[in-house]
Amino acid sequence: MGVCGSGKSTIGIALARKCGGVFHDADDFHPPANIEKMKRGEPLDDDDRAPWLERLAVLLSEASEAPAFLACSALKARYRDVLASGCPDVRFVHLRGSPGLILARLRARAGHFMPESLIDSQFAALEAPEGAFAVDIDQPVEVIVDAIIHHFKLSTQ
């Protein structure tokens, strides 16, 4: 979990590959209205997020693959509570980065619906997660992935 541009998908894909798991990107489950709203530079509100989070909670509860990795912003504690509601053994990793680093990353990527104008709203909504494993994103992907694997004692292929 983390703000836009923190590397959630990159890290999640790498973890799934290294651990022999399956990866899901929460962005793929947004309804079209949410995507259009973000494309216009409008932040989502709790009403926009509620059905999306419920859908993701069901996805996690029905995950038969082990392990399953989900890249999701999950910026607020109540969002994380919804995600964990159907999956009691869910664990969160908070990918942390400075606003400057996030802005640089967003400017470098192409083809994503999230505009850089929403960075401030992402940081404003972010509630630092209690009990999550926090990792600074200013290091190589491999270092981040290995730290997560080590912290959670995940099996690798």
LOROLUM-574257 format. One record per residue (C-alpha): residue number from 1; residue in one letter; x, y, z. Coordinates in nm, 4 decimals, padded with zeros to 6 digits. Each point is the difference from the previous one (the first is absolute). Example, Ala and Ser with C-alpha at 12.3 -4.5 7.8 and 13.67 -1.06 7.14 Angstrom:
# LOROLUM-574257
site i = 1, aa = A, xx = 01.2300, yy = -00.4500, zz = 00.7800
site i = 2, aa = S, xx = 00.1370, yy = 00.3440, zz = -00.0660
This chain:
# LOROLUM-574257
site i = 1, aa = M, xx = 00.0000, yy = 00.0000, zz = 00.0000
site i = 2, aa = G, xx = 00.1036, yy = 00.3595, zz = -00.0541
site i = 3, aa = V, xx = -00.0639, yy = 00.3105, zz = -00.2022
site i = 4, aa = C, xx = -00.0086, yy = 00.0021, zz = -00.3788
site i = 5, aa = G, xx = 00.3425, yy = -00.0525, zz = -00.1509
site i = 6, aa = S, xx = 00.1462, yy = -00.1754, zz = 00.3034
site i = 7, aa = G, xx = 00.0685, yy = -00.3170, zz = -00.1982
site i = 8, aa = K, xx = -00.2808, yy = -00.2204, zz = 00.1276
site i = 9, aa = S, xx = -00.0453, yy = -00.1865, zz = -00.3279
site i = 10, aa = T, xx = 00.3718, yy = -00.0365, zz = -00.0679
site i = 11, aa = I, xx = 00.0656, yy = -00.1382, zz = 00.3482
site i = 12, aa = G, xx = -00.3122, yy = -00.2191, zz = -00.0012
site i = 13, aa = I, xx = 00.0889, yy = -00.1569, zz = -00.3353
site i = 14, aa = A, xx = 00.3577, yy = -00.0628, zz = 00.1141
site i = 15, aa = L, xx = -00.1200, yy = -00.1568, zz = 00.3261
site i = 16, aa = A, xx = -00.2481, yy = -00.2250, zz = -00.1791
site i = 17, aa = R, xx = 00.2689, yy = -00.1188, zz = -00.2406
site i = 18, aa = K, xx = 00.2562, yy = -00.0634, zz = 00.2716
site i = 19, aa = C, xx = -00.2478, yy = -00.1726, zz = 00.2345
site i = 20, aa = G, xx = -00.1950, yy = -00.1928, zz = -00.2623
site i = 21, aa = G, xx = -00.3178, yy = 00.1906, zz = 00.0764
site i = 22, aa = V, xx = -00.2628, yy = 00.1886, zz = -00.1929
site i = 23, aa = F, xx = -00.0156, yy = 00.3771, zz = -00.0433
site i = 24, aa = H, xx = -00.3077, yy = 00.2219, zz = -00.0198
site i = 25, aa = D, xx = 00.0034, yy = 00.3720, zz = -00.0693
site i = 26, aa = A, xx = -00.2845, yy = 00.1840, zz = 00.1728
site i = 27, aa = D, xx = -00.0018, yy = 00.2547, zz = -00.2832
site i = 28, aa = D, xx = -00.1359, yy = -00.2737, zz = -00.2273
site i = 29, aa = F, xx = -00.3135, yy = -00.0200, zz = 00.2162
site i = 30, aa = H, xx = -00.0992, yy = 00.3678, zz = -00.0010
site i = 31, aa = P, xx = -00.3341, yy = 00.0658, zz = -00.1640
site i = 32, aa = P, xx = 00.0216, yy = 00.2196, zz = -00.3122
site i = 33, aa = A, xx = -00.1531, yy = 00.2962, zz = 00.1870
site i = 34, aa = N, xx = 00.2876, yy = -00.0010, zz = 00.2506
site i = 35, aa = I, xx = 00.2603, yy = -00.0068, zz = -00.2751
site i = 36, aa = E, xx = -00.1685, yy = 00.2841, zz = -00.1869
site i = 37, aa = K, xx = -00.0177, yy = 00.2047, zz = 00.3182
site i = 38, aa = M, xx = 00.3723, yy = -00.0461, zz = 00.0666
site i = 39, aa = K, xx = 00.0863, yy = 00.0766, zz = -00.3628
site i = 40, aa = R, xx = -00.1766, yy = 00.3342, zz = 00.0485
site i = 41, aa = G, xx = 00.2270, yy = 00.0656, zz = 00.2968
site i = 42, aa = E, xx = -00.2736, yy = -00.0508, zz = 00.2577
site i = 43, aa = P, xx = 00.0894, yy = -00.2051, zz = 00.3077
site i = 44, aa = L, xx = -00.2249, yy = -00.2901, zz = 00.0898
site i = 45, aa = D, xx = -00.2093, yy = 00.0316, zz = 00.3138
site i = 46, aa = D, xx = -00.1065, yy = -00.2716, zz = 00.2409
site i = 47, aa = D, xx = -00.3237, yy = -00.0601, zz = -00.1913
site i = 48, aa = D, xx = 00.1994, yy = -00.0581, zz = -00.3197
site i = 49, aa = R, xx = 00.2340, yy = -00.2403, zz = 00.1750
site i = 50, aa = A, xx = -00.2530, yy = -00.2045, zz = 00.1992
site i = 51, aa = P, xx = -00.1198, yy = -00.2418, zz = -00.2726
site i = 52, aa = W, xx = 00.3527, yy = -00.0294, zz = -00.1360
site i = 53, aa = L, xx = 00.1389, yy = -00.0933, zz = 00.3428
site i = 54, aa = E, xx = -00.2830, yy = -00.2483, zz = 00.0573
site i = 55, aa = R, xx = 00.0789, yy = -00.1643, zz = -00.3331
site i = 56, aa = L, xx = 00.3680, yy = -00.0246, zz = 00.0978
site i = 57, aa = A, xx = -00.0913, yy = -00.1480, zz = 00.3396
site i = 58, aa = V, xx = -00.1983, yy = -00.2712, zz = -00.1776
site i = 59, aa = L, xx = 00.2947, yy = -00.0615, zz = -00.2334
site i = 60, aa = L, xx = 00.2291, yy = -00.0497, zz = 00.2992
site i = 61, aa = S, xx = -00.2494, yy = -00.2205, zz = 00.1825
site i = 62, aa = E, xx = -00.0376, yy = -00.2243, zz = -00.3055
site i = 63, aa = A, xx = 00.3712, yy = -00.0190, zz = -00.0801
site i = 64, aa = S, xx = 00.0817, yy = -00.3677, zz = -00.0164
site i = 65, aa = E, xx = 00.3502, yy = 00.0649, zz = -00.1202
site i = 66, aa = A, xx = 00.2662, yy = 00.0297, zz = 00.2640
site i = 67, aa = P, xx = 00.1433, yy = 00.2472, zz = 00.0334
site i = 68, aa = A, xx = -00.2094, yy = 00.2735, zz = -00.1604
site i = 69, aa = F, xx = 00.1361, yy = 00.3532, zz = -00.0350
site i = 70, aa = L, xx = -00.2220, yy = 00.3052, zz = -00.0481
site i = 71, aa = A, xx = 00.1295, yy = 00.3433, zz = -00.0932
site i = 72, aa = C, xx = -00.2477, yy = 00.2481, zz = 00.1458
site i = 73, aa = S, xx = 00.0340, yy = 00.3544, zz = 00.1284
site i = 74, aa = A, xx = -00.1955, yy = -00.0846, zz = 00.3201
site i = 75, aa = L, xx = 00.0795, yy = 00.3486, zz = 00.1274
site i = 76, aa = K, xx = -00.2298, yy = 00.0035, zz = 00.3033
site i = 77, aa = A, xx = -00.0294, yy = -00.2392, zz = 00.2921
site i = 78, aa = R, xx = -00.3671, yy = -00.0652, zz = -00.0748
site i = 79, aa = Y, xx = 00.0891, yy = -00.0961, zz = -00.3586
site i = 80, aa = R, xx = 00.2526, yy = -00.2508, zz = 00.1310
site i = 81, aa = D, xx = -00.2624, yy = -00.1297, zz = 00.2431
site i = 82, aa = V, xx = -00.2359, yy = -00.0684, zz = -00.2929
site i = 83, aa = L, xx = 00.2745, yy = -00.1816, zz = -00.1898
site i = 84, aa = A, xx = 00.0851, yy = -00.2130, zz = 00.3026
site i = 85, aa = S, xx = -00.3657, yy = -00.0759, zz = 00.0822
site i = 86, aa = G, xx = -00.0155, yy = -00.3132, zz = -00.2116
site i = 87, aa = C, xx = 00.3614, yy = -00.1008, zz = 00.0393
site i = 88, aa = P, xx = 00.1160, yy = -00.0052, zz = 00.3622
site i = 89, aa = D, xx = 00.3598, yy = -00.0861, zz = -00.0852
site i = 90, aa = V, xx = 00.0496, yy = 00.2969, zz = -00.2338
site i = 91, aa = R, xx = 00.3224, yy = 00.1913, zz = 00.0602
site i = 92, aa = F, xx = 00.0795, yy = 00.3512, zz = -00.1157
site i = 93, aa = V, xx = 00.3196, yy = 00.1497, zz = -00.1351
site i = 94, aa = H, xx = 00.0160, yy = 00.3787, zz = -00.0055
site i = 95, aa = L, xx = 00.2164, yy = 00.1234, zz = -00.2865
site i = 96, aa = R, xx = 00.1193, yy = 00.3415, zz = 00.1191
site i = 97, aa = G, xx = 00.1441, yy = 00.2777, zz = -00.2095
site i = 98, aa = S, xx = 00.0335, yy = 00.3760, zz = 00.0134
site i = 99, aa = P, xx = -00.2338, yy = 00.2199, zz = -00.2042
site i = 100, aa = G, xx = 00.2972, yy = 00.1025, zz = -00.2152
site i = 101, aa = L, xx = 00.0946, yy = -00.3580, zz = -00.0809
site i = 102, aa = I, xx = -00.3626, yy = -00.0922, zz = -00.0743
site i = 103, aa = L, xx = -00.0384, yy = 00.3007, zz = -00.2301
site i = 104, aa = A, xx = 00.3154, yy = -00.0964, zz = -00.1906
site i = 105, aa = R, xx = -00.1287, yy = -00.3552, zz = -00.0414
site i = 106, aa = L, xx = -00.3403, yy = 00.1135, zz = -00.1247
site i = 107, aa = R, xx = 00.1621, yy = 00.2304, zz = -00.2524
site i = 108, aa = A, xx = 00.2123, yy = -00.2886, zz = -00.1273
site i = 109, aa = R, xx = -00.2831, yy = -00.2458, zz = -00.0568
site i = 110, aa = A, xx = -00.2355, yy = -00.0070, zz = -00.2932
site i = 111, aa = G, xx = -00.3411, yy = -00.1490, zz = -00.0647
site i = 112, aa = H, xx = -00.1448, yy = 00.0190, zz = 00.3506
site i = 113, aa = F, xx = -00.3282, yy = 00.1747, zz = 00.0773
site i = 114, aa = M, xx = 00.1205, yy = 00.1609, zz = 00.3249
site i = 115, aa = P, xx = 00.1182, yy = 00.3566, zz = -00.0660
site i = 116, aa = E, xx = 00.2747, yy = 00.1569, zz = 00.2077
site i = 117, aa = S, xx = -00.2483, yy = 00.2667, zz = 00.1105
site i = 118, aa = L, xx = -00.1464, yy = -00.2548, zz = 00.2430
site i = 119, aa = I, xx = 00.3225, yy = -00.0514, zz = 00.1973
site i = 120, aa = D, xx = -00.0956, yy = 00.2525, zz = 00.2680
site i = 121, aa = S, xx = -00.3396, yy = -00.1627, zz = 00.0541
site i = 122, aa = Q, xx = 00.1677, yy = -00.3404, zz = 00.0321
site i = 123, aa = F, xx = 00.2399, yy = 00.1219, zz = 00.2683
site i = 124, aa = A, xx = -00.2829, yy = 00.1868, zz = 00.1760
site i = 125, aa = A, xx = -00.2092, yy = -00.3175, zz = 00.0161
site i = 126, aa = L, xx = 00.2882, yy = -00.2240, zz = 00.1086
site i = 127, aa = E, xx = -00.0315, yy = -00.1320, zz = 00.3544
site i = 128, aa = A, xx = 00.3246, yy = -00.1675, zz = 00.1006
site i = 129, aa = P, xx = -00.0892, yy = -00.3644, zz = 00.0547
site i = 130, aa = E, xx = 00.0541, yy = -00.1463, zz = 00.3438
site i = 131, aa = G, xx = 00.1462, yy = -00.3470, zz = -00.0109
site i = 132, aa = A, xx = 00.0977, yy = 00.0171, zz = -00.3662
site i = 133, aa = F, xx = 00.3538, yy = -00.0698, zz = -00.1130
site i = 134, aa = A, xx = 00.1275, yy = 00.3349, zz = -00.1304
site i = 135, aa = V, xx = 00.2640, yy = 00.0129, zz = -00.2729
site i = 136, aa = D, xx = 00.1618, yy = 00.3078, zz = -00.1489
site i = 137, aa = I, xx = -00.0245, yy = -00.0074, zz = -00.3784
site i = 138, aa = D, xx = 00.3250, yy = 00.1848, zz = -00.0700
site i = 139, aa = Q, xx = 00.1835, yy = -00.3290, zz = -00.0471
site i = 140, aa = P, xx = 00.0117, yy = -00.2657, zz = -00.2719
site i = 141, aa = V, xx = -00.3029, yy = -00.2225, zz = -00.0558
site i = 142, aa = E, xx = 00.2012, yy = -00.3113, zz = 00.0874
site i = 143, aa = V, xx = 00.0995, yy = 00.1455, zz = 00.3381
site i = 144, aa = I, xx = -00.3609, yy = 00.0895, zz = 00.0807
site i = 145, aa = V, xx = -00.1276, yy = -00.3420, zz = -00.1056
site i = 146, aa = D, xx = 00.2669, yy = -00.1818, zz = 00.2020
site i = 147, aa = A, xx = -00.0790, yy = 00.2129, zz = 00.3072
site i = 148, aa = I, xx = -00.3702, yy = -00.0890, zz = -00.0263
site i = 149, aa = I, xx = 00.0745, yy = -00.3697, zz = -00.0491
site i = 150, aa = H, xx = 00.2339, yy = 00.0020, zz = 00.2985
site i = 151, aa = H, xx = -00.2391, yy = 00.1951, zz = 00.2241
site i = 152, aa = F, xx = -00.2979, yy = -00.2269, zz = -00.0668
site i = 153, aa = K, xx = 00.2104, yy = -00.3172, zz = -00.0338
site i = 154, aa = L, xx = -00.1528, yy = -00.0722, zz = -00.3395
site i = 155, aa = S, xx = 00.0997, yy = -00.3089, zz = -00.1948
site i = 156, aa = T, xx = 00.1684, yy = 00.0538, zz = -00.3344
site i = 157, aa = Q, xx = 00.0249, yy = -00.2199, zz = -00.3049
